[in-house]
Amino acid sequence: MTWVLLIGAALFAGNMLAWNTIGYYNAPVWFLLTCAVATAIKPSSKEAQPQTSRWALPVMAGCLAASALLAAETFRTDVFGRNQMVVEGRDWILKNLQPDENYFIYGFSNDEFQFYLTEKDPTWNRETPPQWKSGQPRPPETLNADYVVATNEVPLAPELSKCPPIKVWTRGFLAPLKC
């Protein structure tokens, strides 16, 4: 069983490398490694004496610690980091966007962002910004935009990295488009 779990962890990890995954997707690898070490430590029957190496318990504790650190990092980036991106992006738009300026959203929902804007400022009456979905051609309505609020959870279009960003967050950035 130990070998099955180790091979499963290796195959799962190898599959993730091709997809460049981050965050909680790595958790099953640590779970499988922890289970593999646990099965290596456990005696095969009630009568059998456990024959474990002196490294088995520290390795298992290391796997558990890595799992805890992975969970903490996932919360930091995927939960708190994304929340910070949305909140600070929203606040910048509400405070600094001039009436003659416009922006668009890249890589996440424009309706969701519009909801956050109107929840923070019920008097916000500008129309929902255009959205450019990752992997799609650039919509014509985004061509004259002054700014972009983008998530970097998805592949970025090259034209979004021409100007230095005004704000950078763990999960995204706010950048001018004319520099």
RAHUPE-V598097 format. One record per helix or strand of 2 or more residues. SS is the DSSP state (~ for helix, > for strand). FROM is the first residue (numbers start at 1). LEN is the number of residues. Records with the same first field share a line. If there is no record, write none. Layout:
SS->FROM-LEN + FROM-LEN
//
This chain:
~->2-18 + 23-19 + 56-41 + 110-11 + 140-3 + 158-4
>->103-4 + 130-3 + 147-5 + 165-5 + 172-5
//
